[in-house]
Amino acid sequence: MNALTLPDIAAQASRQALPLEWVGMCGIALPILIDGQCLNARADAGVSLDDGEARGIHMSRLYLALEMLERENLTPALLRRVLQRFLDSHQGLSSSAYLKIHADMLLKRPALISPLAGWKSYPVSVNARLKNEMFHVELKIDVAYSSTCPCSAALSRQLIQAQFVDDFANKSLNHADVLTWLGCTNGIVATPHSQRSTAQLRLRLLDFVEDLPLIAAINDAEAALGTAVQTAVKRADEQAFALANGQNLMFCEDAARRLNLALKRSPGIDGFHIRVVHAESLHAHDAVAESHCNWQRA
């Protein structure tokens, strides 16, 4: 059969004339390039179906347009070209185009003290839309860190003080004895609890941004928190991490405020929404705080 005679059911009129806000595909596997790194990604691609009389869109045209992402570094300009290709291939049908890309970004991180280093994974999403000539890009990044509870730290110190009083009551203090006591488990009777925590960052980019500030945002967030989770470590690194946690006691509220101030100083960001989740080791529930800046306009 001649290919030109193959039926095109999508071109037929709809039995129920009704426009649709989004039609497309989700979970499309494809490689993308971010800062020169080839990542295994999943994409959600779609357009609006403004012509309520049309039966459907041409999904294969969206799929083929995604090939543009394989050949060059992912930038706002490239995202806009892909979205414009979506619309150009759906003239008369669509006025809005959408693309969301999900991937795990790998960054090699050095240990705190030793010369070791290891890879750390950061789930990232890039969400772009082109609607009525208005172009918009948002980023979503998850950053893992450690958080030590200030309340638990204070309660632990109180118990250690009480134990010190019991062990040295009516005794003259000797420097060597106190030093030995500080280094034994009989003296340090309590330790504060800490938990692996996650900062979920949603960032709306300014229109003039040329590159996606993924690595810069990750670095700013980790610097603000001070206790990013580690990769390869020796005992010296673990001790340095314990010191960092002891000097960065924080509730979820503290973490959210630190991130808010850090992101306000980050270039290229027009607005953001922060959600921090502390996966409690004391409770069976999580402690959560949220903060935003200029997010209402998103």
Secondary structure, DSSP 8 states (H G I E B T S, - for coil): --GGGS--GGGSB-SS---EEEEEEEEEEEEEEETTEEEEEEEEEEEEE--TTB----HHHHHHHGGGGGTSB--HHHHHHHHHHHHHTTTTT-SEEEEEEEEEEEEEEE-SSSS-EEEEEEEEEEEEEEETTEEEEEEEEEEEEEEE-HHHHHHHHHHHHHHHHHHHTTS---HHHHHHHHTSTTT------EEEEEEEEEEEE-TT--S--HHHHHHHHHHHHS-B--SS--HHHHHHHHHHHHH----HHHHHHHHHHHHHTSTTEEEEEEEEEE--SSSSS-EEEEEEESGGG-
